[in-house]
Amino acid sequence: GLKETPQRVARVYQSLFSGVGLDPKSAIDTVFEAHSHDPVVLGSIPFYSVCEHHLLPFFGKAHIAYIPDSHILGLSKLARLVEVYARRFQIQERLTEQIAQAVWETTTPQGVAVVIEAYHLCMMMRGVQKQNSKTITSAMRGVFLEDQRTRDEFLRLTTSAHEPL
């Protein structure tokens, strides 16, 4: 049973850390001109990452919104951006900031908001062993930071329970 284990483990780690060395901007290589000023929200993007402090997985979902000024991204590019940053040794706080900053720099929107909800195996398997503790982080830029109503709308849309279609 262990004969092929080293090769399997090597392939697992290759996949888990496939974001190392990738330029995240390559994930958002398609930017379209558009004169929309309405929020674009992509929620519940699943991700898996590995905590750089304990080398244990953490996983959850990311919610991203931005209000375009003159450029929009393909929706799949947002999901791919999450994937590139998550597939590195990571901490949730940095992951949240990196995603927000990449969207901010790439599209120069009126605002960007990112919320990540995650479960950390370092909290569940070791130490305090709290099984249902969820960590929530957020990063806001532009109007999401400056306008309480805009921020509240984003949080309402992304943090309320939604059933799959």
N, C-alpha and C positions, 0 to 999 in steps of 0.2 A: 503493500500500500504506500510506502514511502519512496519507492524507486523514482518516480517522476516528480516528487514534491518540490525539490529545489527549482526545477524548470517552471512548475506551476506558480510557485511563489514569486519567481522573477517576473513572470508575465503579469501577475496581480499588481506588483509594485510598479511595473512599467505603466500600467493603466491608471493606478491611483495617482501617480505623479506625472502624468502626461502633459500637464500644464507648465512644468518647469522648463524654462528656456523659450517658451512661446511668447511672442509679443501679443498681449491682449488686444491691441488695436487691429491685429489681423483677424480677430473674431468679429469685428465691426467694420469690415472693409467696404460695406455697401451703405452709403449715405445718399438719400434722395432729397432733392429740393422740393419743398412743399411749404405752402403758406398757411398751414393749419396752426391754430393757437389753442386747440382743445387738448386736454390731457390724454396721453397714451399710457395705459396701465397694462402691464403683464404681470399676473400674479400666480402664486403657487408654483414657481419653477423649482422642481426638486433638485437637490444637489447632495453630494457626498464629499467629505473632505477628511483630512487627517490633522489632528491637533499637533502642532509643533512642540508643545510642552511635554506631552505624554505619549506621542506616537499612537494614539488611539483615534478611531473615527469619530467624527461628528457629522450629523446629517439633518436635513430639514428642507425648508422651502424659502425661496427668495421672492420678494415682491418689488417690482421696479416701476416707477412712473416718471414721465418727463413731460414737460409742456414745450412743444417745439417753438422755435422762433422762425427759422427758415429751412431747417433740415429735419428729416425723420430717418429712423433706422428701420430696416426690416425686423419684424418681431423676432424671428429666429436668431438674429444677431444678439439680442439681449440675453436669450437663453444660452447662447454659445459663450458670451462674455462671462456669465456666472460659472459655466463649466471650466473655462480656462483658468480663472482665479481659484476655483475650488480644488482643482487637481494639482495642488502644491501643498507643501507643509504650510499650515495656515493657522490663524486664529480668527474667530468669528468677527471680532471688532475690525480687524484689518480688511477682511474679505468684504464687509459692508462698505467701508470707505473706498476701497479700490474700485468696486463696481460703480459707485456713485461718481467718483472722479473721472473714470473712463468715459461714461456717458456725457458728463459735463464738458469735458475737453473735446470730445469728438463731434458733438452736435451743436455746441454753444446754445443750449435751450434757455428758456425763461426760468426753468427750475427742474431739479431732479430730486427724487426721493427713493430711498431703498430701505426696506425693512427685511431682516432675516430672522426667521424663527428656527431654532435648532435644538436637537438633543445631543448631548455629549456623552460618549461612553466613559470618559474619564470621571464623570459625575455619577454614572449609573453602575459601573463595574468595580470601581475602586473608591477609596476615600469615604465620602459620606454616603455613597450608594443610594442616591435619591432617584428613583426610577422615572418619575413623571415631571421632573423639573425641566422646563423649557427656557432657553435663553433667547431673548429678543434684543436685537440691536438695530439702530437706525442711523441713516446719514441723509442729511437734507442740504440742498443747495438752492440758491435763488429764491423764487417765490414760495417754494415749500418751506423755506426757513423763515421768510419774512411775513407770510400771510397765514394767519391761524386757520382761516376758513379753508384755504387750499390744502393745507396740511391735514386738517380734520377730515376732509373729503377723501383724501388718499387713504388715511388710516381706516376710515369706515369701510371703504371699498375692499381693502385687502385683509383686514383682520377679523371681519365678521365671518361666521361659518358659511361656507358655500358648498353645496353638494355638486359632485361632478355631473355634467350633462348626460 
